[in-house]
Every structure is written in C-alpha cells, then in structure tokens.
Amino acid sequence: MRKVMVIIELVVLLAGGRVSAKDFYADGNIITGDLWDSVYIHDTPPGHTTVNMSGGEVFGTLYSYDKSIFNMTSGIVHNLYSYEFSTANISGNTPDSPFNIVAWDQSIINFSATAQAEQVYALNKARINITGGEIDALSAYNDGVINIYSGDIKFNVWAQDNAAINIFGYDLFKSPTGGTGNGFVQGYYNDHSYFNFNFEGTATYSHVNLIPEPATILLLVAGGLFLRKKE
C-alpha cells in the first residue's frame, strides 16, 4: 500500500512540475520543502563536494560520485547509490521512510544513530560500517565488506563471492544451521546490546567473521602467556 501511495504522490508532483533532477557540483543542502526526483553529487576537482540533507525528499535515487560526501540527518531518500570513492554518512531519516542503499566500487557508507533502511548492499570493494540504526536485510558480494559494530538487523544477512560480513562484540556465536534454516549469529555488541539474526543462503555462514572486542582479545593473549609461563 505504501508503494502505491508513493507512486500516486510522485505522479501528482510531476504533473505539477515540482519534481526534477538536481546536480550538485559544489557544497549544498537539501532541506525541508525540497522535492527532487533524482539527485547527483559530483566533485569539481580539486575540490570535493559535501551535501547535507536535513529534510525534504528524493523520490527516485540519490547518486554520489568521485570523492564527494553526503551527510543525512533527516528527510526521505528512496534509493541511495554510492560510487567510486564517495562517502555517505547516514545518521537519521524520517521514520519508516523507504530507503534502499547500494554501495559500489570503493565507496563508504557509515550508518548510525536513528537511521532506518530496508535493504543495504555492499559490492565491488565497497565498505559499509554500521554503528547503530535499524536495517531489515544486509547483502554483500563481489568483494563488498560490511562491518557491524552495533544496530538492529531485523531479518537476515546474505553474502557470497569474496565478500565479508564482520561482526564485532563479545560472547559471539554462529551456527550453519538453525534460525530460519540456513544458520544464525548471536552475541553482544560492545555497547552490551544483544543481537540475533539469521543467514540467508547456505553460503553466508563462511563469509561471516566474528571479531572479539579488544578486551576479550587481551584476556585471550594474557591467558596464553600465563599458560606458557606454567610450561
């Protein structure tokens, strides 16, 4: 139903001439009241473009290129495609708004705080760092890397090819079976919040890396030294 309403709203806005494409070649802002069909963020060498979004809506897709920076604290973006060496910092958006993120090439997405997204993808050596927020599903392939330090992954994670999903915390455990059928991972993040989410596809298990927090590593190292001394 939500998708139908979005389509109807987009048609009405297009008919009224209120939606068009926007290109940023210099620093700029997207604020409350701005309505764009598509947004393109480019650098103008040797400078790098920074666009801050604190409101408004991008009905289609926002594209970031070159080494540009996109900072989002509020508003609605239906799709975000990051390319090349661009960086997107997503710390908030309008609650329950559609948001699909696809990171390409060697771009970086930093997802945190109260941000919400439906589908998040990392591919072609892109990196996604998650330190908060809420995401329905995660996917990584073609050398994509997803680092999870905190946050709520509501449904599942999926990975293949040479992709990696790295999970940081303590009391970490993963299983190739159970959950919804293809295995699951559980434990505590370093902020002491508990997590548990499922794997999609049998191949995902081998791409998920459990990385203990520094304190745990130090304890393991200290324990190893103690054992060596006793020998």
C-alpha positions as CSV (number, residue, x, y, z in Angstrom):
1,M,0.0,0.0,0.0
2,R,2.9,2.4,0.9
3,K,4.4,1.8,-2.6
4,V,1.1,2.6,-4.3
5,M,0.8,5.9,-2.3
6,V,4.4,6.8,-3.2
7,I,3.7,6.3,-6.9
8,I,0.5,8.3,-6.7
9,E,2.3,11.1,-4.9
10,L,5.1,11.1,-7.4
11,V,2.7,11.3,-10.4
12,V,0.8,14.3,-8.8
13,L,4.1,16.1,-8.1
14,L,5.4,15.5,-11.6
15,A,2.1,16.8,-13.1
16,G,2.5,20.0,-11.0
17,G,6.1,20.5,-12.2
18,R,7.5,20.4,-8.7
19,V,9.9,17.4,-9.1
20,S,13.1,17.4,-11.2
21,A,16.7,16.3,-11.1
22,K,19.3,18.2,-9.1
23,D,23.0,18.2,-9.8
24,F,25.5,19.3,-7.1
25,Y,29.0,20.4,-8.2
26,A,29.6,22.4,-5.1
27,D,28.7,22.2,-1.5
28,G,24.9,22.4,-0.8
29,N,22.0,21.5,1.3
30,I,18.7,19.6,0.9
31,I,16.2,20.9,3.4
32,T,12.6,20.7,4.4
33,G,10.4,21.5,1.4
34,D,12.8,20.3,-1.2
35,L,11.3,17.7,-3.5
36,W,13.6,16.1,-6.1
37,D,13.1,13.2,-8.5
38,S,16.8,12.4,-8.6
39,V,20.0,14.0,-7.1
40,Y,23.5,13.7,-8.4
41,I,26.5,14.7,-6.3
42,H,29.8,15.3,-8.2
43,D,33.2,16.8,-7.3
44,T,34.7,19.8,-9.1
45,P,38.4,19.0,-8.9
46,P,40.5,19.8,-7.0
47,G,37.6,20.4,-4.5
48,H,35.3,17.8,-3.0
49,T,31.6,18.4,-2.8
50,T,29.7,18.0,0.5
51,V,25.9,17.9,0.6
52,N,24.0,17.9,3.8
53,M,20.4,16.7,4.0
54,S,18.3,17.7,7.0
55,G,14.8,17.4,5.4
56,G,13.0,17.2,2.1
57,E,12.6,14.1,-0.1
58,V,14.3,12.4,-3.0
59,F,11.6,10.3,-4.7
60,G,13.9,8.4,-7.0
61,T,17.6,7.9,-6.4
62,L,20.4,10.0,-4.9
63,Y,23.7,9.2,-6.6
64,S,27.1,10.1,-5.1
65,Y,30.3,10.1,-7.2
66,D,34.0,10.9,-7.1
67,K,35.1,11.7,-3.5
68,S,32.0,13.6,-2.6
69,I,30.5,13.4,0.9
70,F,26.7,13.1,1.6
71,N,25.6,13.7,5.2
72,M,22.0,12.8,6.1
73,T,20.3,13.5,9.4
74,S,16.7,13.7,8.4
75,G,14.4,13.5,5.3
76,I,13.5,10.8,2.9
77,V,15.6,9.1,0.2
78,H,14.0,6.2,-1.6
79,N,17.3,4.9,-3.0
80,L,21.0,5.8,-2.4
81,Y,23.6,4.6,-4.9
82,S,27.2,5.5,-3.9
83,Y,30.0,5.1,-6.5
84,E,33.8,5.5,-6.8
85,F,35.4,6.8,-3.6
86,S,32.4,8.8,-2.3
87,T,31.3,8.7,1.4
88,A,27.7,8.8,2.8
89,N,27.1,9.3,6.5
90,I,23.6,8.3,7.4
91,S,22.7,9.1,11.0
92,G,18.9,9.7,10.6
93,N,15.9,9.9,8.3
94,T,12.2,10.2,8.5
95,P,10.9,7.2,10.4
96,D,9.5,4.3,8.3
97,S,10.6,6.0,5.1
98,P,11.6,3.9,2.1
99,F,15.4,3.6,2.0
100,N,17.4,1.2,-0.1
101,I,21.2,1.6,-0.1
102,V,23.6,0.2,-2.7
103,A,27.3,0.9,-2.3
104,W,29.5,0.3,-5.3
105,D,33.2,0.5,-6.2
106,Q,35.3,1.6,-3.2
107,S,32.7,3.9,-1.7
108,I,31.9,4.0,2.0
109,I,28.6,4.1,3.8
110,N,28.6,5.0,7.5
111,F,25.2,4.0,9.0
112,S,24.5,5.1,12.6
113,A,22.2,6.6,15.3
114,T,18.5,6.5,14.4
115,A,18.8,5.8,10.7
116,Q,16.4,3.2,9.1
117,A,16.8,1.2,5.9
118,E,15.0,-1.6,4.2
119,Q,17.8,-3.2,2.0
120,V,21.5,-2.5,2.2
121,Y,24.0,-3.9,-0.3
122,A,27.9,-3.7,-0.5
123,L,29.6,-4.8,-3.6
124,N,32.7,-4.2,-5.8
125,K,35.0,-3.4,-2.8
126,A,32.6,-1.0,-1.2
127,R,32.5,-0.8,2.6
128,I,29.6,-0.3,4.9
129,N,30.1,0.5,8.6
130,I,27.1,0.0,10.9
131,T,27.3,1.5,14.4
132,G,23.6,1.9,15.0
133,G,20.2,2.3,13.4
134,E,17.8,-0.3,12.1
135,I,18.1,-2.3,8.9
136,D,15.8,-5.0,7.5
137,A,18.3,-7.0,5.5
138,L,22.0,-6.9,4.5
139,S,23.8,-8.3,1.5
140,A,27.4,-8.3,0.4
141,Y,29.0,-9.7,-2.7
142,N,31.8,-9.1,-5.3
143,D,34.4,-8.1,-2.6
144,G,32.0,-6.0,-0.6
145,V,32.6,-5.6,3.1
146,I,30.1,-4.9,5.9
147,N,31.3,-4.1,9.4
148,I,28.7,-4.4,12.1
149,Y,29.6,-2.8,15.5
150,S,26.0,-2.2,16.7
151,G,22.5,-1.7,15.4
152,D,19.3,-3.7,14.8
153,I,19.4,-6.2,11.9
154,K,15.8,-7.2,11.8
155,F,15.7,-10.2,9.4
156,N,18.8,-11.6,7.7
157,V,22.3,-11.2,6.2
158,W,23.4,-12.7,2.9
159,A,26.9,-12.9,1.4
160,Q,28.7,-14.7,-1.5
161,D,31.8,-14.4,-3.7
162,N,34.7,-12.8,-1.8
163,A,32.5,-10.6,0.3
164,A,32.9,-10.4,4.1
165,I,30.5,-9.5,6.9
166,N,32.5,-8.7,10.1
167,I,30.7,-8.6,13.4
168,F,32.4,-7.0,16.4
169,G,31.5,-7.8,20.0
170,Y,31.7,-10.5,22.7
171,D,30.2,-13.8,23.5
172,L,29.8,-14.2,19.8
173,F,28.5,-17.4,18.3
174,K,27.4,-18.5,14.8
175,S,25.9,-21.7,13.5
176,P,25.4,-23.1,10.0
177,T,22.0,-24.5,11.0
178,G,19.0,-23.2,12.9
179,G,17.3,-19.9,12.8
180,T,15.1,-19.8,9.7
181,G,17.0,-22.8,8.2
182,N,20.4,-21.5,7.0
183,G,22.0,-20.7,10.3
184,F,22.3,-17.6,12.5
185,V,24.6,-15.5,14.5
186,Q,24.2,-14.1,18.0
187,G,26.1,-12.3,20.8
188,Y,26.6,-8.9,22.3
189,Y,27.9,-5.7,20.7
190,N,30.5,-3.7,22.5
191,D,27.7,-1.4,23.8
192,H,26.4,-4.5,25.6
193,S,23.2,-4.8,23.4
194,Y,22.2,-8.3,22.5
195,F,21.7,-9.3,18.8
196,N,20.5,-12.3,16.9
197,F,19.9,-12.5,13.2
198,N,19.6,-15.2,10.5
199,F,21.7,-16.2,7.5
200,E,20.1,-16.2,4.1
201,G,21.5,-18.9,1.9
202,T,23.9,-21.7,3.0
203,A,27.0,-19.9,1.6
204,T,26.6,-17.0,4.0
205,Y,28.0,-18.8,7.1
206,S,31.5,-19.0,5.7
207,H,31.5,-15.2,4.9
208,V,30.6,-14.1,8.4
209,N,33.6,-13.3,10.6
210,L,33.2,-13.0,14.4
211,I,35.7,-10.5,15.8
212,P,36.0,-10.3,19.6
213,E,36.2,-6.9,21.2
214,P,39.7,-5.7,22.3
215,A,39.2,-6.6,26.0
216,T,38.4,-10.2,25.1
217,I,41.5,-10.3,22.8
218,L,43.7,-9.0,25.7
219,L,42.3,-11.7,28.0
220,L,43.0,-14.4,25.5
221,V,46.5,-13.2,25.0
222,A,47.1,-12.9,28.7
223,G,45.8,-16.4,29.2
224,G,48.1,-17.7,26.6
225,L,51.1,-16.1,28.2
226,F,50.1,-17.5,31.6
227,L,49.9,-21.0,30.2
228,R,53.3,-20.6,28.5
229,K,54.9,-19.5,31.8
230,K,53.5,-22.5,33.6
231,E,55.0,-24.8,31.0
